[in-house]
Amino acid sequence: MLIATYLTREILRPFILVCGVLLLLMVSYSALGYLADAASSLIPPQLLVVLILAKTIAAFELFLPLALYITLLLGLGKLYSDQEISALQAAGMNIFGLVRALLPLILIVSILTALVSLFARPWAYDLRYSAKNQAEETYDFDRLESGYFYENEDSGRVYFVEEIDKSTLGLKNDIFVYELKNGFVRVIYSDQAYHVVNDKGEPPTMVFLDGTAYRLEEDGNDTVLNFNRMTVLPDEEETLAEEFKRKAAASSLLARSKVPNEIAEFQWRATSAVKAFLMALIAIFLAKTGPRQGRYGRLIGGILLFFLVHSGNLIIKTWIEQGKLSPVPGMWSGVIVLLVLTFVFSRRYA
């Protein structure tokens, strides 16, 4: 009991530290990504915070098993390097006794991974999609700067303003708007434009003055409209299309689905805890090093193995979505491969 407590403590402390480092890296990466995007300057700051938070929560599905995997490699590698494991082996503890001692921690992290994958991650994606839609609908067009292209990759819109008249409350002069829609392209060029903030939290509308609007169809049946004043309302159909997103769908809903890409998404969530558990066992076996290898002897190879397995599961998921692989066994085929790897490593390093 004391040995198990000691081993768990030796792994738990660096595990929390690695989780914190991964969290910091994810928040920094997301923040820098949004700040580097010119279109993000049009999004209200509170929505940017929500987008970063949602992206970070969703990433914990990968962070938890990765942090445990790295911590087991490092922590046990240190114990092997310091000859502490050798002392335990001399006292009668083999590598399977090491697994039993760390099993409660591995189970807790695996359960947390399942909860994140099945519930927290869909909630985070739903929050992210809602924030994206709201951000798109509430762009602060008064913050548009002249001479820059502002692209919204989700909606396919591009804005460009040649000049901003500060004396007329931010009236835009010579504004260009490009929008890629389903089946056609809409282009608007006008001498002046401004946006109107509506009441009751409704999305703002754009008002264009003295310009030309083009609707370019795929079949060549294009439309050109010259106008003195044109008001562009928010696209309600586009908003409705965002109501169902596979990654944001409830797990209970996906479990009943017969659509290949939804089956793949549910199986990805359902297998996440099992994969985390098996990868932790593999880390315990891989951490066994010789006296001359040092505490980092298998770290690089172990990390490469983790991402190789992760990439392989992503490929399996893509094949299921594309119909190239049957949903049975589907994502569970990756689990079967992990079971085989776990057995092979247990026999080799036992």
N, C-alpha and C positions, 0 to 999 in steps of 0.2 A: 504493500500500500504506500509506504514512504517512497519507494523507488518510483512508482507510477506518478506520485505527486511531483516528485523532483523532475522527472522527465517531461511531464506536462507543462510545468512552470518554465522549463528551459526552452520549450517550443512556443508557449503561449505569448511570452513577452516579445520576442522578435516577430511573431505573427501579427500582433497588434501594430508594431512599428512598420512592418512592410505594408499592411493595409493603409496606414496613415500616409506613407510615401506614395503609394499608388493613387490614393484619393487626391493628394496634393497635385500630383502630375496630371491627373485627369481634369481637375478643375482648372489648372493653369493652361493645359492644352485647349480645353473648350473655350475658355475666356479669350485666349490669344487668337483662336480661330474666328470667333465672332468679331473681335476687335479689328482683325485684319480685313474683314469683309466690309466693303464700303456701304453695302445695303444695311448692315447691322446698325449703322449710325442713325438710321431712321426709326429703329425700334425703341420703344420706351425702355428705360433702364430696368424697371421692375420685371418686364417680360424677358429681358436678357438673363436676369438672375434665375427665373423659372426655367428657361431653356437649359442653362448650365446645370442646375440642380437635377432636372429630369434626366439629362444625359448621364450624369454621374451616378445616379441611383441605378439606372439600367446597366451600367458597366460593372456593378458589383456582382452580377451573375458570373463574370469572368474573374473579377478581382479576388473573391473569396477562395475559390480552389487554387488560383495561381499563387496567392499569398501563402496558403498552407503548404503547397508543393515546394515553393522556394524555401520557406522556413524549415521544413523537414530536411531538405538537402543541406542547408547551412547549419542548422542546429545539431543534427545528428553527425554531420561531417566534423563539427567542432568536437563533439564528444568522442568520436572515433580518434581524432587527431590527438586529443588530450589523454587517450588511453582509458577513458572512463567506461566506455562500452566493453573494452577488454576486461576490465575489473568485474563488470557485471556478468560477462560470459564466464569468467573464472568462478563466479559464485553460482553458476548454473542457469543463467538466463540466456536463451538463444534468441535468434532474430524474431521468432514468432512470439516470444515473451515480450519483446519490444513492441510488437504490433498490439498485443493485448493491453499493454500499459498505456499506449497512446490512442487506443480505440475510442474512449469516450470523447476526446477532443475531436477526432476525425468525424465521428457521428454527429456531433453538434454542428461542426462547420458544414457537413453535407446537408443536414436538415435546414440550416440557414440558407444554403445555396438553393435548395428546393423552394423555400418560401419566397426568395427573391425572384426566382425564375417563373414560378407559377402565379405569383400575385403582385409583388412589388414592381417587377420589370414591366408587365402590361400596364399597370397604373402609371408608371413613369412615362411610358410611351404615349399613353392617352393624354397625360398632362402636357407632354412635349408637343403633340400634334395640335392640341387645343391652343397652346401658347403660340405656336407657329401661325395658325389661322388668325388668331386675334392680333398677332403682331403685323401680319400682312394687311389686315383690315384697318389697323390703327396706325399705319405709317405716319410719322410726323413729317409731312411734306415741306413744312416750313424750314426743316433742317437740311433740305437739299442744297448742295453747293454747286456752283457753276463749274463746268469743265470736267465733270466726273460722270462715268457710267455707273449706275446703280442697278445691279442685277439681283433678282429674286429667283433662285434656282428652282424652288418648289412651284411657283406659279408661272415661271417662264417669262416674266415681265422684265423689261429693261427700260430705265429712265435716263434721259440725258437733258441737261439744262445748259444752254449757252450763256445765259445771263440772268441775274436775279436783281430785281428792282427793289432795293431796301426802302425806298421812299414810299412805296405803295404796299406796305405790310407783307413783303415777301412775294410779290407778284413775279411769276416766272416768265421770262421772255425767251422765245425760240426754244420751245420744249419738244422733245421727241420721246414717244412711248412706243415700244415694241412689245407685242404679247403673242406668244405661241399658244394657240388653243387646240382643241380636238378637231382636226380636219381643216383648220384655216389659221392664217396669221393676221393679226390686227395691228396696224401701224397708224399712229396719230402724230401729226405735226401741226403745231399751232404757234401763232405769234405770241400769245400769252395764255397763262393757265394759273389757276389757284384751286385750293381745296376748301370744302365747306364741312365743318364739324357739325354733325347732327346731334340732336338731343337723344336722351334715353339710352345712351351707350351704343347707338347704331353706328355702323362703319361710316367713315367720311366719304364724300363724293367729290370727284374731280370735275372742275368746270374749265373747258377749253374755249378760247376766243379766237376767231378769225384763223381758221386752219383747214386742213384736209385730213380725212380719215380714209384708210384703205382697208378693205377686207379681201385678202388674197386666198382664194380657194385652191384646193389641190387639183380640181378638175379644170382650172383656168377661168372659171366663171367669177371674175373679180368684180368688186364694187368699189367705186370711188365717190366720196361724199365731201363736197365743199360746204363749210358752215360758218356762220357768224358766231354762234354760241352752241356748245354741245356739253351736256352733262352726262358723265359716265358713272353709273351706279355700280355698287359691288356685285360681283357675280354670285348669285345665290346658288346656281347649279353647282358651281365649283365647291362652295362651302358644304353642300349636301354630300358631294362625292367623298368628302373627307370623314364622313361620319363613321365609316367602318375601315379600320386599318388593322391588318392582320396581327402585327406585333402588339397592338393595343387591345386586341379582343380578349375577352375573359377566357380563361382556360377551360371552364365548363362548357362554353359555347364551342370552342375549337374541338373539344373531345368528341362532339357529336357530328362533326363536319365530315363530308365525303370528298371535299375538294383537296387535290394533292398538296397545294402550297399551304393550306391550313392544317392538314394532317402533319406535314413536315414541321410546322411551327409548334404544334402541340407536342409532338414526339421529342423535339429539341428541348422543350421545357421539362417533359416527364423524365428524360434521361440525364438531366443536368446533375442531379444529386448523386446518381449512381456513378457517373463519370468522375465527379469530384472525389468520391470515396475510393474508387479504384486507382486514380492518379496519386492519391495520398499513400496508398499501399505501395505503389511502384516507387514513390519517392523514398520510402523507408528502406526498400531493398537496394535502391541505387545508391543511397547514402553510405553504404558499407564501403569503406576505403581501406587500403593497405597502409602500413606505417609510413611509407615514403610518399604517399600521394598528397597529404595535407588535407585541410578542412574543405578546400574548394576543388578537390580532385575531380568530382563528377558534376559540378555545378553547370558548366557550359553545356555539356552533353545532355544533362537532364532537362535544362530549359529548352534546348532544341527539340528534344523528344516531346515536351509538353505542347509546344506550338505546332509540331508536326501532327500530333494527335488532334489538336484543335482544328487545324486546317483540313485534316481528313474528314472530320465530322461536318465542317462547313460544306465540303464537296458533296458528301452524302446527302445533306439537306437540300442542296441545289439540285441534285439529280432527282430527288423525290418530287420537288416542285416542278421540274421540267418533265416528269413522267418517265424518266430514263431508268428509275429504280422503283421497284414495288414498295408500297407502304408497309408490307410485311416481308421481312422484319423491319425494313426502313431504318430509322436512326438506331434501332437496337442492334443492327449489324456492327456499328461502331463500338457498342458496349461489349459485344461478343469478342471483337478484336482486343479490346482492353482486358477482358477476362483472360484471354490467351496470353497476352503480354505479362499480366500479373503472375500467372502460373509459371511462365518461363523464368521471370526474374526471381521468383521465390525459390525455384529449384536451383538457379545458378548461384544466388548469393546467400542461400540458407546456411 
